[in-house]
Amino acid sequence: MSPNSLRSYVPQPLASGIATVLDAIGLREKYVREPHGFDPKRGIQADVAVYYPDNVSKLYQLSQWLPVFENHPEDLTFALVVRNIHTFRELEGKTTLPLAHVPNFSDLMNLYRLSSFKAVVYVNNGVANFQSLNVGELAHVHINHGESDKICMVSNQAKAYDRVFVAGEAAVQRHKAALSEFNEKNLVRIGRPQLDQHPQASLPESDRTTILYAPTWAGEDEANNYTSMEFMGSAIIDAALAQPHSRVVYKPHPRIIDSNDDRIQKNHKHIVASIKAANAKDPQAGHEVRESGEILALFPNVDVLVSDVSSVGLDFLYLRPEAPLVLTDRRDNVDQLRIDAPISVATQVLTKSNIGQVNDLLAHVIEHDDYVEARRQLRTFYFDNVQTGQSSERFFSALRSTIEQHSADLARARSLAATGTGPHITRTEDGQH
């Protein structure tokens, strides 16, 4: 309920009193919904709105893009538009970009009407994206929040956007295989701008073999569930800790920490306890549990990655193609995995069937890298051989082109609207047609 709607039901003095009480007990943000962060008479003066409608639990989808937006060229400025007050509070002070909170549809439409936006970009397929898509005057660009072989990477919602920016050939083929009656000309290949930023290494160098286990979360449903945590997580960590002269790092997806799945929680606790015990036994090993922080900052000093089907493995392939990785398959169907996740042809694969041999498999990966050339080919397939540092400029260039093309066609549409879209029937003086 906005202040205006509150006043429509109760007198102004009483409305102000209610707001004061809600402030005092900490419930104002829950019951009194009002926009924040911008001048309601001027909007925001920026070229591109970055639209994020979801809550804090999914904020990682936006956060990885922030350095790209913040390092924008002078002729292409960005502002963040969020719908959730807790997301707004979380982002305050953590970005140099203008930040607007628009809880209601009317607030969003008013912000778009007042601001100088030419385009809107979207980092996920949130259902509230369609409220923003209501504005035809702006160019709408889906940029997603990563590159992976998960089925959620392609949605039928892609048909709603003017352009869909993707990493490379793999994503193009993924869309062609998943969608019918989709205009693939709207796919624009830009590489992986989020990986251009080179975060400072947060893991110290070590003469030990560093094994990183980075499982993904369980997804919204079983079809989109790729996590190894229920069936393999504990065995993977135990095997990694058993490798001679190793350093083991556990970096779970943020949504594993608060999972309500008892099996995931049990294995998570086992992993944390095992790493703590291993450090107590050998304090020089430097094993770590990283429940927060930037995973890309771990990559520079990792020798072997164990990951599920997710963006983590492909990011590692992009940044560290010389280093081996191991993929997991919770469905125990490697033949289907080869179809669904092409990266799996360049990795060892852990399944429910072979998890009992994980110790030997990890030892083999450490001693014998069988997939060096295959990984080079797969990197080109996923990222078009775009080198680190080149993707951001591709992204900005593609945005400029999209805005230019949309503006030109908008002028055509407005010209048609100005003359009317009905049949032009000539009337004679006597009223006859």
MARVOZA-701323 format. One record per residue: residue in one letter; x, y, z of N, C-alpha, C, O in turn. Coordinates in steps of 0.05 Angstrom, whole numbers, plus 5000, padded with zeros to 4 digits. Example, Ala and Ser with C-alpha at 12.3 -4.5 7.8 and 13.67 -1.06 7.14 Angstrom:
A526448865156524649105156526449345156528549345169;S525749555142527349795143525850015157526850235161;
END
This chain:
M501749765000500050005000501850255000503550285017;S501350424981502950674979501750884998499550855007;P503251095004502251315020499651435008497851495023;N499551454981497251564968494751384973492651484979;S495151124970492950944974492150935004489750905010;L494050965022493450985051491751225056489751215071;R492451455044490851695049488051685037486251825046;S487751515016485151495003483151355021480751385017;Y484151205041482351065059481951205086479951165099;V483951355095483851475121484651775119486051845100;P483751945137484552225137487652255139488952085150;Q488652485129491452535129492752515156494852385159;P491652645177492952625203493152335213495252255225;L491052175209491151905218493151735201494451565212;A493251795175495251655158498051705167499751525168;S498651955174501252025183501851885210504051795215;G499851875227500151735252500751445249502451325263;I499251315231499751035225502550985215503950805224;A503451155197506151135186508251155208510251015208;T507751345227509651385249509851135267511951045275;V507451015272507450775289508850545275510450395287;L508350515249509650295234512650335233514150145235;D513550585231516350645233517550555259519650425260;A516050615281517050555308517350255313519150175327;I515650095301515749805306517149655282517149415282;G518149815263519749695242518149555220519249375207;L515649635217513949495197513249685173511749605156;R514249925173513450115152514150005124512550025106;E516449885122517349795095515649565086515449515062;K514349425104512649195097509949285087508849175069;Y508849495101506049565096505749835081503649875068;V507750005082507550255067509650245045512050275050;R508750205021510550164998510750424982508850524972;E513150524981513650774967516350764953518150624962;P516550914931519050914916521351054931520851224948;H523750974925526151094938528251144917528351024896;G530051334923532551344909532651534885534751554872;F530451664878530551844855528552074859526752054875;D528952274843527152514844524652444829524652394805;P522352434843519852354830518852554808516952494794;K520252784806519552974785521452954761520753054740;R523752834765525752824744526452544735527552504713;G525952354752526852084746529852054749531052174766;I531051894732533951844732535051904704533851814684;Q537152054703538352124677540651924671542951974678;A539951714658541851504649540751374624538451394617;D542551254609541751134583540450864585538650794570;V541350704605540450424607539450364635540850424655;A537050254637536050164663536749864666536149704648;V537949794688538449514695536249424713536149504737;Y534449254703532049194718532348934733533048724721;Y531848944759532048704776529648694795529548854814;P527748514790525248514806525348334830523448334846;D527448174834527347954854528548034881529448264885;N528647834899529447894926532447844930533947794911;V533347874955536247874961537447594955539747574948;S535847384958536947114955538047064927539646884922;K537047214907537947184879539747404870540247434846;L540647574889542047814882544747754868545847924854;Y545847514872548247434858547947454827549947494813;Q545447434818544947454789545647734779546647764756;L545147934795545748214788548548294796549948434781;S549448194819552048294830554348244811556148414809;Q554448014797556647964780556848154756558948174743;W554648284750554648484728555448764737556248924720;L555348824762555749094772558449214763558449444754;P560649064765563249184755563149264726564349464718;V561749114710561449174681559949444678560849624663;F557649464691556049704689557549944700557450164689;E558949904722560350124735562750224719563450454721;N563850054702566050134685565150194657566350124637;H562850334655561650394630563150614615564550774627;P562850624588564050854573562351104578560151084588;E563451334571562151584577559451614562557651744572;D559251484539556851524523554651314529552651304515;L555051154550553050944556552950914587554550764599;T551051044599550851044628548650854638546750804623;F548850754663547050554673545950644700547150794715;A543550544706542250584732540850324739539850174722;L540650264765539350014775536550074783535950274797;V534649904774531849934781531049674794530949464781;V530349684820529549444835526749474846525749704848;R525449244851522649254860522349174890520249214901;N524449064902524348954929525849144948528149214942;I524649224970525849424988528349305001530249445006;H528449045007530748925019533048905000535448935007;T532448864974534548874954535649154952538149194950;F533949354953534849634952536649694976538849814972;R535949615000537549665023540249515021542349615030;E540249275010542649125007544649254988547049244992;L543549384967545249504946546249784954548149884943;E544749914972545550184980548450194990549150035007;G549950374979552750404988554650204976557050214982;K553650014961555349804950555849834920557049664907;T554750054908555150094880555250394875554050554890;T556650474854556750764847554550834828554251074821;L552850644820550750704801548250824815547750754838;P546750994801544251084812542450844818542450644803;L540950854839539350624848536550714855536150894871;A534550594842531750664847530250424856530550194846;H528450464876526650264885523750344877522750554885;V522450174861519850234851518049994857517749814840;P516749984880515249744888512749694872511949464868;N511449904863508849874849509149914819510950054809;F507349794804507449824775507150114767508550204748;S505450264780505150554773507750704778508450884763;D509250634799511850764805513850704782515250884774;L513850454773515650374751514950524726516850634713;M512450534719511650684694512350974696513251104677;N511951094720512651374724515651424721516451624709;L517251244733520151264730521051254701522651414692;Y519951064686520651034658519751284642521151374624;R517451394649516451624634518251874639518652034621;L519251904664520752144670523752124663524952324657;S524751884662527651844659528551864630526851864612;S531151864626532251884599533151614588534751604569;F532051404599532851134590532151084560530151174550;K534050954547533650864520533250564518532150464498;A534250414539534150124538533850024567534450164586;V532849774569532749634594534149364590533649224571;V535849294609537149024608536148854632535548964653;Y536048594627534948404647536948184652537948064633;V537448124677539447924684538247654691539647464696;N535547634690534247374695531547364681530847544667;N530047154686527447124675525247154696523247014695;G525647334714523647394735520947454724520747594703;V518847354736516147394725515447684723513947764706;A516447854741515848134741517248284718516748524714;N518948144703520148274680518048374660518448564646;F515748234660513748294640512348564647511148684629;Q512448654671511448924677513149134664512149324653;S515749084665517649274652517449264621517649474608;L516949034611516748994582514349144570514049164546;N512649244587510249384579510849634563509249734547;V513349744567514050004554515349954527517749884526;G513849994506514949944479516950144469518350094450;E516950384482518850594472521750524478523550644466;L522250344497524950274504525750014491524149834486;A528349984486529449734476529849544499531049624520;H528949294497529049104519531048884512530748744491;V533048844529535248664523535648474546536148554569;H535548214540536048014560539047944559540047864538;I540447964582543247914583543947674600546247584600;N542047574616542447344633544647394654545947604653;H545147204671547047244693549347044692550847024711;G549546894670551846714667551546554641549846614625;E553346364638553246184615553445904625555545834637;S551445744622551545464631549745294613548245404596;D549845034618548144854602545644774617544244584609;K544944914638542444864652540044934634540245114617;I537844784637535544844620534445114625533145224607;C534845234648533845504654535145714637534345944637;M537345654624538745844607537145924583537746134570;V535245764575533445834553530645824562529645614572;S529246044559526446064567524846154543525846304526;N522346064541520546164520520146464522519346604503;Q520746574546520546864550522547014532522247254528;A524546874522526547004504525147144480526247334469;K522847044473521347164450520347444456519647584438;A520247514481519147774489521048004486520248234485;Y523647944485525748154485526448234457526248074438;D527348484454528248574427530848434420531348374396;R532648394439535148244434535648064458534848124481;V537047854453538047674474541047644470541947524451;F542547754489545547744487546447474499545647404521;V548147334484549047074493552147064490553347234478;A553346854502556246834503557446754476559346884467;G556346554463557546464438555846254424553446244428;E557146084408555845894391554245694407552045614399;A555245604430553745414446551045514454549045374453;A550845764462548345884470546445914446544045874449;V547545974423545845994399544645724393542245704388;Q546245514393545145244388543145164410541245024404;R543645244434541845184456539045304452537045174456;H538945544442536445674436535045544412532645504413;K536545484392535345354368534245084375532145004364;A535444944394534544674401532144684420530544494421;A531844894435529744904456527245054447525045004458;L527445234428525145414421524245364392525745324374;S521545384389520445384362519345664356518645814375;E519345734331518345994322519746224337518446424344;F522246194340523946404353525746524332526946384316;N525946784332527546924312530446934322531147104338;E532046744312534746724323536546964314538746994325;K535547134296537047374289537147564313538847754313;N535447524333535547704356537647614376538047754396;L539047394371541247304388543747454381544547464357;V545047574400547547734396549747614413549447594437;R551947534401554147394415556047604425557247764409;I556547604451558247814463560447704480562047854491;G560647434484562647334502561647344530559347294536;R563547394549562847384578563947634592565947624605;P562447864589563548114601564148104630566048234640;Q562647944646563147934675565847824681566847864703;L567147684663569747564668572047734659574347654661;D571447974650573548164642574748314666576848444663;Q573548294689574248484710576748404727577748564741;H577648154724580048064738580048124768581648294777;P578248004783578248054812580947964824582047764815;Q581848104844584348034857584147764870582147704883;A586247594867586147324877585747334908587247464922;S583747194917583147184946584246934960584146904984;L585346754944586546514954589546524951590546564929;P591046504973593946524971595146304954594046084951;E597446354942598846154927599745924946600145964970;S600045684935600845454951602345264933601845234910;D604245114945605644914930604144644931604944454918;R601844644944600144414945598344414920597944614907;T597144184914595144164893592444264905591344144923;T591444484894589044604904586644504889586444534865;I584844374904582444254892580044414902579544434926;L578544534884576144694891573644534884573244434862;Y571944494905569344374901567244594903566944714924;A565744644881563844864879561244764869560544804845;P559644644886557044534877554944754873555044964886;T553044704855550844894850548544824869548744634884;W546444984867544144934885542144744871542544654849;A539944684885538044484876536044584856534344424846;G536044834849534144934829531344954840530744884863;E529545064823526845104831525244844830523144814844;D526044654813524744394811526744184802529044254796;E525943934801527843724795528943744767531243674763;A527343844748528343864720530744054719532444024702;N530744254737532944454737534844404761536144594769;N534944164771536644094793539143954783538943734772;Y541444074788543943964779545943924802548243864797;T545043964826546943954849547843664854546343474851;S550243644863551443384871551343354902552343154912;M550243554916550543554945549043324959550043224979;E546743244948545243034962546742764962546842624982;F547942704939548942434934552042404934553142194938;M553442624928556342604923558042794939560442754941;G556843004951558443214963560443124984562743194982;S559542965003561342875024563542705013565842735021;A562842524994564942344983567042504967569342424967;I566142714953568042874938570043014956572443004951;I569043134977570843274996572743075010575043125013;D571642845019573342645032575542545014577842515023;A574942514988576942414969578942634964581342584961;A578042884962579943114957581843144981584243184977;L580843115005582543135029584542905031586642935044;A583842685019585542445020587842454999589742305001;Q587742644980589842674960592342774974592242954990;P594642654967597142734980597843024973597543114950;H598743174993599743444989597643624975598243764956;S595143604985593043764973592043984991592343975016;R590844184979589444394993586544394982586244424958;V584544374999581844344990580244594998580344685020;V578744694978577044924983574244854975573644744954;Y572344914993569544854989568045124985568045285004;K566845164962565445414956562645344945562245314921;P560745314964558045244955556545484943557045714949;H554645424926552745624916551445764940550845624960;P550946024939549746164962547146034972546546044996;R545645904954543045804962543245514973541145394981;I545645404974546045154989545945205019544945035034;I547045425027547345485056544645475070544445375092;D542545585057539945595070537945395058535545435060;S538945185045537244985034535544845056536544805078;N533144785049531344645068531344345063529644195074;D533144245045533443965040535243835061537543915064;D534143645076535743525098538243395089540343405103;R538243275065540643135055542843335048545143295054;I542043555036543943765030545143885055547543925057;Q543443945075544444055100546243855114548343935126;K545643605114547243395127550043385114552043385128;N550143385087552643375073554243635076556743625078;H552843855076554244115080555644115108557944195110;K554244025128555344015155557743825156559743875170;H557443595143559643405142562143525129564343485139;I561743665107563943785093565343985110567843985112;V563844165122565044375140566544245163568744325169;A565344035175566743905197569243755188571243755202;S569143635164571543485154573843675148576143615154;I573243905137575344105131576544215157578944255159;K574844265176575744355202577644155215579744225226;A576843895214578443685226581143655211583143605223;A581043675184583543645168585443875174587843825175;N584444115179586144335186587344305214589644375219;A585744185232586844135259589043935258591043955273;K588843735240590843535238593343635224595543555230;D592943815204595143925188594744225184593644295163;P595444385203594844675201596144815177595245025169;Q598244695166599644815143598144775117598844895097;A596144595117594844525092593344765080593344815056;G592044915097590545155088587845095075586945245058;H586644865082583944805072582045025080582345155101;E580045075063578245305069575345235062574745085043;V573545355077570745365071570045655064570445835080;R569145705039568445975031565445985026564445925004;E563946075045561046085042560146345029557846365021;S561946535027561246785014563646884998565846754998;G563347104984565647214968565447124939563846954932;E567147254924567147214895568646964887571046934893;I567246784873568546524866570746574845572746424845;L570446774828572446824807575146894820577246844808;A575047004844577547074857579046834867581446854875;L577746594868579146354876580646224852582646084856;F579546264828580546114805583546134799584745934792;P584846374803587646394795589446184809591446104797;N588746104833590545924847589245644853589845514872;V587445564834586245304835587445124814587745214791;D588044874821589244694802587244504789587544424766;V585144424805583044244795580444344806580144404829;L578444364788575744444796573944204794573944064774;V572344154815570143964815567544124817567144264836;S565844094796563444264795561144104783561543894770;D558744214787556344104774555944254748557444434740;V553844164734553044314710552044594719549944614732;S553544794713552945074722554845264707556445174691;S554545514713556345714701559145694712561045784700;V559545574736562145564748564145414731566345514726;G563445174721565245024704565945174678568245164670;L564045304666564545454641566245704646567845774630;D565745834669567446064676570345974680572246114672;F570745744692573345634696574645564669577045614665;L573045454651574045384625574945644610576945644597;Y573345854613574046104600576646224611578346314595;L576946224637579146364650581646184652583946274651;R581145914656583445734661583245484643583045264654;P583245514617582945284599585145084602584944854594;E587445164614589644984617589344804641590944604644;A587444854658587044704683584744504680582644564669;P585044264691582944054689580544114707580844234728;L578244014698575944024715574443754714574643604695;V572943704735571343464737568443544740567743724755;L566643414725563843484725562243264739563043034739;T560043334751558343134764555743104748554843274734;D554542864751551942804738550142654758550442414761;R548342804770546642684790544642484778543542314792;R544142504752542142334739543342074729541941894720;D545942044732547241784726546741694698546241464692;N546841884679546341824651548341984634547742204624;V550741884632552942034619552342074590553042284579;D551041884577550341924548548642174544549042324526;Q546642204562544842434560546342694568545942904557;L548142664587549742894595551443004572551743244569;R552542824556554142904533552443074514553543264501;I549943014512548143164495547443434508547543644495;D546643424533545743664547547943864554547444104555;A550243764560552443934569555043864553556543694562;P555443994531557743924514560443934528562343794521;I560744104549563244114564563943854576566343804581;S562043674580562543414593564343234576565543044586;V564543284550566343124533569243184539571043044529;A569743404553572543484559573143464589574943594599;T571643294603572043264632571642964640570442814626;Q572742904663571842664677569142724689568542944696;V567442514692564742554702564342364726564742124725;L563442484748562742334772559742284772558142474768;T558842034777556041964778555541804803557341734818;K552941734807552241564829553541294827554141154846;S553941204801555140934797558040924803559040714812;N559541144797562441124801563541284824565941314828;I561741404841562641564863564341414883565941524897;G564041144883565640984901568540984893570340914909;Q569141054867571941064857572941354856574941404842;V571641544869572441824867575241874875576542054864;N576341734895579041764904581041714881582841874875;D580641484868582441414845582041604822583941674808;L579541684817579041864794580342134798581642234779;L580142244822581542504827584542474825585842654814;A585642254835588542214833589342204804591442314797;H587742074787588442064758588342334745590142404729;V586342494752586042764740588442934748589443084731;I589342914773591643064782594242984767595843154761;E594542734762597042634750596942634720599042664707;H594642594708594442564679592042734668589742654672;D592742954656590643124644590043024616591643074597;D587842894612587242764586585742944566585342864544;Y585043184575583143334558584043614551582443794546;V586643664550587643934544586644044518585644264517;E587043894496586243984470583144004468582144194455;A581743814479578843824479577744074492575844204483;R579044154514578144404528578644644511576944834512;R580744654497581244884479579044914458578045124453;Q578244684447576144684427573444764440571944914428;L572944664463570344734477570245024485568145144485;R572545134492572545424500571745594476570145784479;T572745524452571945664428568945624422567645814414;F567945384426565145334421563345494440561245594431;Y564045524465562345664484562745974482560846114486;F565146064475565746344477566946474452567946694452;D566746324429567546434404570446534404571246714388;N572146414420574946494422575346784430577446904425;V573346904443573647174454575547164477575346994495;Q577547334477579547334498578747514522577147704518;T579747454545579147614569579747904564581947974555;G577848074569578248364565576748464540576448704537;Q575848284523574548364498571548364499570248504484;S570448224518567548184519566048444527563848494516;S567148594545565748844554565249034531563149144528;E567349064515566949244492564949134472563449294460;R564848874469562848754452560048814463558148874449;F559848794490557248844503556349134499554049184491;F558149324504557449604500556749664471554849814465;S558349554453557849604424555149494416553649614400;A554449254426551949124419549549284431547449314418;L549949404454547849574466547449824449545149904444;R549649954441549450184424547850124399546050274391;S548549904386547349824361544349764365542649844349;T543649634387540949564393539249824397537049844386;I540350004412538950264417538550414391536350524387;E540650424374540450564349538250444331536550584320;Q538250174329536350044312533450074323531550114308;H533250054349530650084362529550364358527150404353;S531250564361530450844358529450894329527551034325;A530850784310530050814282527350694277525650814263;D526850454287524250324282522050454299519750454291;L522850564322520850714338519850954323517451024324;A521651094309520851324292518851234271516851374265;R519351004259517450894239514750844251512650914240;A514750714275512250654289510750904296508250914293;R512151104305510751354313509651504289507451624290;S511051484266510051604242507451474233505551604225;L507351204236504851064229502651134248500351174240;A503251144274501251214294500151494290497751544295;A501851674280500951954277498951984254497252164255;T499051804235497151814212494851634215492951634199;G494851464236492651284241493151014228494451004207;T492150804240492650534230490150414217490250184208;G488050564216485550464204485650504174487450634163;P483650404159483450434130482850734124481250854137;H484150834104483851114095481751124073482351084050;I479251164081476951164063476151454056475651604075;T476151514031475451794022472451834023470951674013;R471652054035468852134036468252354015469852534012;T466052334002465252543984463752754000463152724024;E463052983987461753204000458953124010458053224031;D457652933996454952854005455052634026453052514033;G457552564035457852364056458152084045458451894061;Q458052054019458351784007461351704008463051874007;H461851444009464551344010465551293981467751213977;
END
